[in-house]
Amino acid sequence: MCPVPLTSNHSLAEWMSVFEDSVSLSALSIPGTHNSAAHHLSFPSVRCQRASIKKQLDNGIRFLDLRLSKPYTTFCTSFGNDLQVVHGAFPVALLHPVKLSRVLGIVFEFLSAHPGETIIVSLKNEGPFSWAPNELSAMLWDGYIQQAQHKWFLEPRIPQLGEARGKAILFRRFGCPDDKRDTFGFPASSWRYNTTGEDTVNGQLLAVQDFCELRTSNAIKEKALYVELHMMRASQMSSNTLFVNFTTASNFWNPYCWPKDVAKAVRSGVDDALKKTKGRCGILIMDFPDNDNWVIVQNIVARNNILSRNASDV
């Protein structure tokens, strides 16, 4: 099936629904957000988004990046067993804690309203507290997944769209017991920290660019180059590999390297790479993709129109 042009917000809310069930997730160009829930009032070094989770999904975002912590002491009594969404050691909201249960509720509400879509949900432990081995996996399984398994795609592989429609795909950036590895999502916890994207993991199933630490603002150009190179790899290599490309980086101590400025500086490089390359660009994970009324998201999604037309011409 050849997709219709994706230009309206309504189309972006349902852009995956026009593809055949047999299309592999790894064959698509997918827009995503980094620290997706960091859209609340917070420090400028912590805030990565302007749009809410719901607005992100309505406007085509299909990869959500959530970092999790045990509840901060102040809020323990109100949290119960819920996990708190954070960015590094900091809460994503200054005025109130953000609960994982609330964020997942928004995800599942969206999928219920748009059953032709799927959302990749990346979960990772962060925060100021230490974690025992497999502690996060136990908390997630017992509190969020076990009773809602029908809402998740939990196999350790890249699904076809038909297998994942109406579900959240767990992108697991944490360890789990050996006896749960076949039922606890796509394993994504083993890439090298600060990787520039040259190597693949999980037997060639995953290729990640996540150069995230900037010493000075001069390194932003270097970051933009790594993003472009990874987009080129995605366009040239096997569609069986899931390409994950973080366009984000920061330096907490340098205000010229905070998320908003880095997003603005890297954006032109991403735009140029979208013009230079053909075919899929993989999953592009961004800060502030709502700049210019979501044009960058529209351009990423439009790559799938090109792929489909090329396929139909073969």
Backbone hydrogen bonds in HBPLUS format (Angstrom, degrees):
<---DONOR---> <-ACCEPTOR-->    atom                        ^
c    i                          cat <-CA-CA->   ^        H-A-AA   ^      H-
h    n   atom  resd res      DA  || num        DHA   H-A  angle D-A-AA Bond
n    s   type  num  typ     dist DA aas  dist angle  dist       angle   num
A0012-LEU N   A0008-SER O   3.03 MM   4  6.38 156.4  2.09 150.5 157.2     1
A0013-ALA N   A0009-ASN O   3.04 MM   4  6.26 141.1  2.19 142.4 152.1     2
A0013-ALA N   A0010-HIS O   3.19 MM   3  5.18 126.5  2.49  93.3 106.9     3
A0014-GLU N   A0011-SER O   2.98 MM   3  5.22 147.4  2.09 104.2 114.4     4
A0017-SER N   A0014-GLU O   3.18 MM   3  5.56 140.3  2.35 107.7 118.2     5
A0019-PHE N   A0016-MET O   3.18 MM   3  5.90 172.6  2.19 124.4 126.6     6
A0023-VAL N   A0020-GLU O   3.22 MM   3  5.77 170.6  2.23 117.7 120.6     7
A0162-GLY N   A0021-ASP O   2.91 MM 141  3.89 168.2  1.92 123.2 119.5     8
A0161-LEU N   A0023-VAL O   2.81 MM 138  5.74 160.0  1.85 161.5 165.0     9
A0027-ALA N   A0024-SER O   3.03 MM   3  5.41 157.4  2.08 110.7 117.9    10
A0025-LEU N   A0159-PRO O   3.08 MM 134  6.13 168.6  2.10 162.7 161.5    11
A0028-LEU N   A0025-LEU O   3.26 MM   3  5.67 167.2  2.28 113.4 117.2    12
A0030-ILE N   A0282-GLY O   2.94 MM 252  6.09 157.9  1.99 130.7 137.4    13
A0284-LEU N   A0030-ILE O   2.95 MM 254  6.34 149.0  2.04 156.4 166.5    14
A0062-ARG N   A0031-PRO O   2.86 MM  31  6.03 171.7  1.87 169.4 166.7    15
A0032-GLY N   A0284-LEU O   2.74 MM 252  5.71 147.0  1.85 163.3 152.8    16
A0286-MET N   A0032-GLY O   2.89 MM 254  6.11 160.0  1.93 126.6 128.9    17
A0033-THR N   A0063-PHE O   3.00 MM  30  6.31 157.6  2.05 161.3 161.4    18
A0034-HIS N   A0286-MET O   2.97 MM 252  5.45 153.6  2.04 135.1 135.1    19
A0038-ALA N   A0035-ASN O   2.96 MM   3  5.57 164.8  1.98 123.7 127.7    20
A0036-SER N   A0065-ASP O   2.90 MM  29  5.34 140.6  2.05 138.7 151.1    21
A0048-CYS N   A0038-ALA O   3.03 MM  10  5.45 145.7  2.15 137.8 148.5    22
A0049-GLN N   A0038-ALA O   3.04 MM  11  5.68 158.7  2.09 140.9 134.7    23
A0094-LEU N   A0041-LEU O   2.92 MM  53  6.06 163.7  1.94 171.7 169.7    24
A0046-VAL N   A0043-PHE O   2.88 MM   3  5.20 154.3  1.95 111.8 120.4    25
A0047-ARG N   A0043-PHE O   2.95 MM   4  6.18 160.0  1.99 164.6 171.0    26
A0288-PHE N   A0048-CYS O   3.11 MM 240  6.37 137.1  2.31 152.4 161.5    27
A0056-GLN N   A0052-SER O   2.88 MM   4  6.15 155.3  1.94 152.8 160.4    28
A0057-LEU N   A0053-ILE O   2.99 MM   4  6.29 162.7  2.02 156.3 159.6    29
A0058-ASP N   A0054-LYS O   2.88 MM   4  6.09 163.2  1.90 153.6 158.8    30
A0059-ASN N   A0055-LYS O   3.03 MM   4  6.09 136.0  2.23 139.1 149.4    31
A0059-ASN N   A0056-GLN O   3.19 MM   3  5.22 131.7  2.44  94.4 107.2    32
A0061-ILE N   A0056-GLN O   2.98 MM   5  5.33 157.5  2.03 150.8 143.6    33
A0060-GLY N   A0057-LEU O   3.14 MM   3  5.28 158.4  2.18 114.7 112.3    34
A0120-ILE N   A0062-ARG O   2.89 MM  58  6.07 169.1  1.90 152.8 149.1    35
A0064-LEU N   A0120-ILE O   2.83 MM  56  6.22 165.5  1.86 168.6 172.2    36
A0122-SER N   A0064-LEU O   2.78 MM  58  5.98 172.8  1.79 178.1 175.9    37
A0066-LEU N   A0122-SER O   2.87 MM  56  5.89 166.8  1.89 156.0 160.5    38
A0124-LYS N   A0066-LEU O   3.17 MM  58  6.53 137.2  2.36 152.4 162.9    39
A0086-VAL N   A0067-ARG O   2.83 MM  19  5.47 164.1  1.86 141.0 146.5    40
A0068-LEU N   A0124-LYS O   2.72 MM  56  5.98 161.7  1.75 162.0 168.3    41
A0126-GLU N   A0068-LEU O   2.73 MM  58  5.50 173.8  1.73 152.5 153.5    42
A0069-SER N   A0084-GLN O   2.81 MM  15  5.20 149.0  1.91 153.1 162.1    43
A0084-GLN N   A0069-SER O   2.91 MM  15  5.20 168.9  1.93 159.0 158.8    44
A0075-PHE N   A0072-TYR O   2.87 MM   3  5.71 146.2  1.99 128.1 136.2    45
A0076-CYS N   A0073-THR O   3.25 MM   3  5.25 168.2  2.26 108.1 111.7    46
A0078-SER N   A0075-PHE O   3.08 MM   3  5.56 129.0  2.35 111.5 124.0    47
A0079-PHE N   A0075-PHE O   3.07 MM   4  6.15 136.5  2.27 153.8 166.6    48
A0079-PHE N   A0076-CYS O   3.23 MM   3  5.18 134.7  2.45  95.8 108.1    49
A0080-GLY N   A0076-CYS O   3.34 MM   4  6.38 151.6  2.43 156.2 157.7    50
A0082-ASP N   A0079-PHE O   3.05 MM   3  5.31 165.2  2.07 128.6 130.1    51
A0100-LEU N   A0083-LEU O   2.93 MM  17  5.53 162.2  1.96 151.1 151.5    52
A0085-VAL N   A0098-VAL O   2.88 MM  13  5.58 167.5  1.90 162.3 166.0    53
A0087-HIS N   A0090-PHE O   2.78 MM   3  5.35 164.3  1.81 163.2 168.7    54
A0090-PHE N   A0087-HIS O   3.15 MM   3  5.35 163.6  2.18 124.0 124.6    55
A0127-GLY N   A0088-GLY O   2.83 MM  39  5.38 131.0  2.07 127.0 139.3    56
A0103-VAL N   A0099-LYS O   3.31 MM   4  6.71 159.9  2.35 149.0 153.8    57
A0104-LEU N   A0100-LEU O   2.92 MM   4  6.16 171.4  1.92 164.9 166.5    58
A0105-GLY N   A0101-SER O   2.97 MM   4  6.03 142.5  2.11 134.6 145.3    59
A0106-ILE N   A0102-ARG O   3.14 MM   4  6.48 147.5  2.25 145.3 152.2    60
A0106-ILE N   A0103-VAL O   3.11 MM   3  5.23 121.2  2.47  97.6 111.2    61
A0107-VAL N   A0103-VAL O   3.10 MM   4  6.48 154.9  2.17 147.2 154.3    62
A0108-PHE N   A0104-LEU O   2.93 MM   4  6.19 166.2  1.94 156.4 158.4    63
A0109-GLU N   A0105-GLY O   2.92 MM   4  6.03 147.7  2.03 142.5 151.9    64
A0110-PHE N   A0106-ILE O   3.03 MM   4  6.21 156.0  2.09 145.7 151.5    65
A0111-LEU N   A0107-VAL O   3.03 MM   4  6.35 161.2  2.07 149.1 154.2    66
A0112-SER N   A0108-PHE O   2.93 MM   4  6.01 147.5  2.04 139.9 148.3    67
A0113-ALA N   A0109-GLU O   3.14 MM   4  6.36 147.7  2.25 140.9 148.7    68
A0113-ALA N   A0110-PHE O   3.09 MM   3  5.16 120.7  2.45  96.3 110.9    69
A0114-HIS N   A0110-PHE O   2.84 MM   4  6.03 130.9  2.08 143.1 158.3    70
A0117-GLU N   A0114-HIS O   3.07 MM   3  5.86 168.7  2.08 129.0 130.9    71
A0166-GLY N   A0117-GLU O   2.65 MM  49  5.67 161.9  1.68 166.7 168.7    72
A0119-ILE N   A0167-LYS O   3.38 MM  48  6.84 157.3  2.44 146.2 152.1    73
A0169-ILE N   A0119-ILE O   2.79 MM  50  6.05 160.5  1.83 143.8 150.5    74
A0121-VAL N   A0169-ILE O   2.81 MM  48  5.86 169.0  1.82 155.2 158.4    75
A0171-PHE N   A0121-VAL O   2.93 MM  50  5.68 176.9  1.93 138.5 137.9    76
A0123-LEU N   A0171-PHE O   3.23 MM  48  6.50 153.1  2.30 155.5 159.2    77
A0173-ARG N   A0123-LEU O   3.03 MM  50  5.75 149.7  2.12 161.5 167.6    78
A0135-GLU N   A0132-ALA O   3.01 MM   3  5.21 159.8  2.05 133.6 130.6    79
A0138-ALA N   A0134-ASN O   3.12 MM   4  6.25 153.5  2.19 141.8 148.1    80
A0139-MET N   A0135-GLU O   3.07 MM   4  6.34 158.7  2.11 149.6 155.2    81
A0140-LEU N   A0136-LEU O   2.87 MM   4  6.08 163.0  1.90 159.2 163.5    82
A0141-TRP N   A0137-SER O   2.93 MM   4  5.98 164.1  1.96 145.8 150.8    83
A0142-ASP N   A0138-ALA O   2.98 MM   4  5.97 169.7  1.99 147.9 151.3    84
A0143-GLY N   A0139-MET O   2.94 MM   4  5.72 153.1  2.01 137.7 146.1    85
A0144-TYR N   A0140-LEU O   2.87 MM   4  5.25 150.3  1.96 138.6 144.0    86
A0145-ILE N   A0140-LEU O   3.07 MM   5  6.26 141.7  2.22 152.6 157.9    87
A0146-GLN N   A0141-TRP O   2.87 MM   5  5.31 163.8  1.89 147.4 149.8    88
A0148-ALA N   A0145-ILE O   2.86 MM   3  5.05 151.2  1.94 110.7 120.3    89
A0151-LYS N   A0148-ALA O   2.91 MM   3  5.57 162.3  1.94 121.2 127.2    90
A0152-TRP N   A0149-GLN O   3.12 MM   3  5.34 165.3  2.14 111.2 115.8    91
A0168-ALA N   A0151-LYS O   2.94 MM  17  6.37 161.9  1.97 152.7 154.3    92
A0153-PHE N   A0168-ALA O   2.77 MM  15  6.03 152.6  1.85 148.9 150.0    93
A0170-LEU N   A0153-PHE O   3.39 MM  17  6.46 166.3  2.41 158.3 159.6    94
A0185-GLY N   A0154-LEU O   2.68 MM  31  3.97 158.7  1.73 119.8 118.3    95
A0163-GLU N   A0160-GLN O   3.02 MM   3  5.51 139.7  2.19 112.6 123.2    96
A0164-ALA N   A0161-LEU O   2.98 MM   3  5.26 140.4  2.14 106.7 118.3    97
A0165-ARG N   A0161-LEU O   2.98 MM   4  5.92 122.2  2.32 159.7 173.3    98
A0167-LYS N   A0164-ALA O   3.00 MM   3  5.34 149.5  2.09 141.4 138.6    99
A0186-PHE N   A0170-LEU O   2.84 MM  16  6.13 151.8  1.92 173.3 163.8   100
A0172-ARG N   A0186-PHE O   2.82 MM  14  5.66 146.3  1.93 149.5 160.7   101
A0188-ALA N   A0172-ARG O   2.78 MM  16  5.34 153.6  1.85 155.1 149.5   102
A0180-LYS N   A0177-PRO O   2.99 MM   3  5.52 164.9  2.02 118.9 123.5   103
A0181-ARG N   A0178-ASP O   3.38 MM   3  5.49 168.6  2.40 108.1 111.4   104
A0183-THR N   A0180-LYS O   2.99 MM   3  5.39 160.6  2.03 115.5 121.8   105
A0195-THR N   A0192-ARG O   3.24 MM   3  5.33 133.2  2.47 137.3 128.5   106
A0210-ASP N   A0195-THR O   2.86 MM  15  5.24 151.9  1.93 140.0 149.4   107
A0201-VAL N   A0206-LEU O   2.81 MM   5  5.34 162.8  1.84 157.2 163.1   108
A0206-LEU N   A0201-VAL O   3.23 MM   5  5.34 155.2  2.30 157.4 153.2   109
A0205-LEU N   A0202-ASN O   3.19 MM   3  5.41 156.0  2.25 105.7 113.1   110
A0242-LEU N   A0205-LEU O   2.82 MM  37  5.92 177.7  1.82 137.1 137.3   111
A0207-ALA N   A0242-LEU O   2.95 MM  35  6.17 160.5  1.99 154.2 152.2   112
A0244-VAL N   A0207-ALA O   2.82 MM  37  6.14 167.4  1.83 163.5 167.3   113
A0209-GLN N   A0244-VAL O   2.95 MM  35  6.43 150.8  2.03 157.6 166.8   114
A0246-PHE N   A0209-GLN O   2.95 MM  37  5.98 168.5  1.96 167.4 166.2   115
A0250-SER N   A0212-CYS O   2.97 MM  38  6.21 160.4  2.01 154.5 152.0   116
A0214-LEU N   A0250-SER O   3.19 MM  36  5.57 165.8  2.21 134.5 134.5   117
A0219-ALA N   A0216-THR O   3.07 MM   3  5.72 158.5  2.11 115.9 121.7   118
A0220-ILE N   A0217-SER O   3.10 MM   3  5.54 166.0  2.12 113.1 117.5   119
A0223-LYS N   A0219-ALA O   2.96 MM   4  6.31 153.8  2.03 149.3 156.5   120
A0224-ALA N   A0220-ILE O   2.93 MM   4  6.22 160.3  1.97 150.6 155.2   121
A0225-LEU N   A0221-LYS O   3.05 MM   4  6.31 147.8  2.15 143.1 151.2   122
A0226-TYR N   A0222-GLU O   3.11 MM   4  6.48 155.1  2.18 148.8 154.7   123
A0227-VAL N   A0223-LYS O   3.03 MM   4  6.38 155.0  2.10 153.5 160.7   124
A0228-GLU N   A0224-ALA O   3.06 MM   4  6.31 162.4  2.09 147.5 151.6   125
A0229-LEU N   A0225-LEU O   2.90 MM   4  6.14 163.9  1.93 155.4 159.7   126
A0230-HIS N   A0226-TYR O   3.02 MM   4  6.14 153.8  2.09 143.8 150.3   127
A0231-MET N   A0227-VAL O   3.02 MM   4  6.29 149.4  2.11 146.9 155.7   128
A0232-MET N   A0228-GLU O   3.00 MM   4  6.31 149.6  2.10 146.8 155.2   129
A0233-ARG N   A0229-LEU O   2.97 MM   4  6.31 152.4  2.05 143.8 151.2   130
A0234-ALA N   A0230-HIS O   2.98 MM   4  6.20 158.7  2.03 145.8 151.2   131
A0235-SER N   A0231-MET O   3.11 MM   4  6.34 146.4  2.23 141.3 149.6   132
A0236-GLN N   A0232-MET O   3.17 MM   4  6.33 128.3  2.45 140.1 153.0   133
A0236-GLN N   A0233-ARG O   3.07 MM   3  5.17 139.6  2.24  99.8 111.4   134
A0237-MET N   A0233-ARG O   2.87 MM   4  5.80 154.8  1.94 164.2 166.8   135
A0241-THR N   A0238-SER O   3.30 MM   3  5.98 171.3  2.30 116.7 119.3   136
A0283-ILE N   A0243-PHE O   2.76 MM  40  6.00 178.1  1.76 159.8 160.3   137
A0245-ASN N   A0283-ILE O   2.80 MM  38  5.86 162.0  1.83 171.4 174.5   138
A0285-ILE N   A0245-ASN O   2.93 MM  40  6.03 169.9  1.94 146.6 149.0   139
A0247-THR N   A0285-ILE O   2.87 MM  38  5.85 173.0  1.88 159.9 162.3   140
A0251-ASN N   A0257-CYS O   3.06 MM   6  5.24 134.5  2.28 127.0 132.5   141
A0254-ASN N   A0251-ASN O   3.04 MM   3  5.41 163.8  2.06 116.8 122.1   142
A0257-CYS N   A0254-ASN O   2.81 MM   3  5.40 162.0  1.84 123.3 129.0   143
A0262-VAL N   A0258-TRP O   3.13 MM   4  6.22 166.6  2.15 158.6 162.2   144
A0263-ALA N   A0259-PRO O   2.87 MM   4  5.93 164.2  1.90 153.5 157.8   145
A0264-LYS N   A0260-LYS O   3.20 MM   4  6.38 155.8  2.26 140.4 146.5   146
A0265-ALA N   A0261-ASP O   2.99 MM   4  6.21 155.8  2.05 146.2 152.8   147
A0266-VAL N   A0262-VAL O   2.87 MM   4  6.00 160.3  1.91 158.0 162.5   148
A0267-ARG N   A0263-ALA O   3.08 MM   4  5.92 140.9  2.24 138.9 148.3   149
A0269-GLY N   A0266-VAL O   2.95 MM   3  5.39 122.9  2.29 110.7 125.2   150
A0270-VAL N   A0266-VAL O   3.11 MM   4  6.47 151.6  2.19 152.4 161.2   151
A0271-ASP N   A0267-ARG O   2.90 MM   4  6.19 163.3  1.93 157.6 161.9   152
A0272-ASP N   A0268-SER O   2.95 MM   4  6.16 157.9  2.00 144.5 150.3   153
A0273-ALA N   A0269-GLY O   2.95 MM   4  6.12 156.2  2.00 143.6 150.3   154
A0274-LEU N   A0270-VAL O   2.93 MM   4  6.19 151.7  2.01 150.7 158.1   155
A0275-LYS N   A0271-ASP O   3.22 MM   4  6.51 140.2  2.39 139.5 149.5   156
A0275-LYS N   A0272-ASP O   3.09 MM   3  5.15 126.4  2.38  95.3 109.3   157
A0276-LYS N   A0272-ASP O   2.91 MM   4  6.20 146.8  2.02 147.2 157.3   158
A0277-THR N   A0273-ALA O   2.99 MM   4  5.95 159.6  2.04 151.9 154.9   159
A0291-ASN N   A0288-PHE O   3.35 MM   3  6.11 165.8  2.37 119.1 120.2   160
A0293-ASN N   A0290-ASP O   3.07 MM   3  5.27 116.9  2.48 146.9 136.1   161
A0295-VAL N   A0292-ASP O   3.35 MM   3  5.78 142.7  2.50 108.4 117.5   162
A0298-GLN N   A0294-TRP O   3.07 MM   4  6.40 162.0  2.11 155.0 160.0   163
A0299-ASN N   A0295-VAL O   2.91 MM   4  6.18 153.2  1.98 151.9 159.2   164
A0300-ILE N   A0296-ILE O   3.04 MM   4  6.27 150.9  2.13 143.0 150.4   165
A0301-VAL N   A0297-VAL O   2.96 MM   4  6.17 173.7  1.96 158.9 160.3   166
A0302-ALA N   A0298-GLN O   2.92 MM   4  6.00 149.8  2.01 140.8 149.8   167
A0303-ARG N   A0300-ILE O   3.07 MM   3  5.45 145.6  2.20 105.6 115.4   168
A0304-ASN N   A0301-VAL O   2.99 MM   3  5.73 152.3  2.07 118.8 125.8   169
A0305-ASN N   A0302-ALA O   2.99 MM   3  5.24 136.3  2.19 104.2 115.9   170
A0307-LEU N   A0303-ARG O   3.08 MM   4  6.41 159.4  2.12 147.2 152.6   171
A0308-SER N   A0304-ASN O   3.04 MM   4  6.14 161.6  2.07 142.9 147.4   172
A0309-ARG N   A0305-ASN O   2.97 MM   4  6.19 161.3  2.00 150.6 155.7   173
A0310-ASN N   A0306-ILE O   2.96 MM   4  6.13 163.2  1.99 152.6 157.3   174
A0311-ALA N   A0307-LEU O   2.94 MM   4  6.14 155.9  2.00 147.3 154.3   175
A0312-SER N   A0308-SER O   2.95 MM   4  6.17 152.2  2.03 147.4 154.5   176
A0313-ASP N   A0309-ARG O   3.09 MM   4  6.29 128.5  2.37 139.4 152.3   177
A0313-ASP N   A0310-ASN O   3.15 MM   3  5.17 137.3  2.34  95.3 107.3   178
A0314-VAL N   A0311-ALA O   3.26 MM   3  5.41 148.3  2.37  99.4 108.2   179
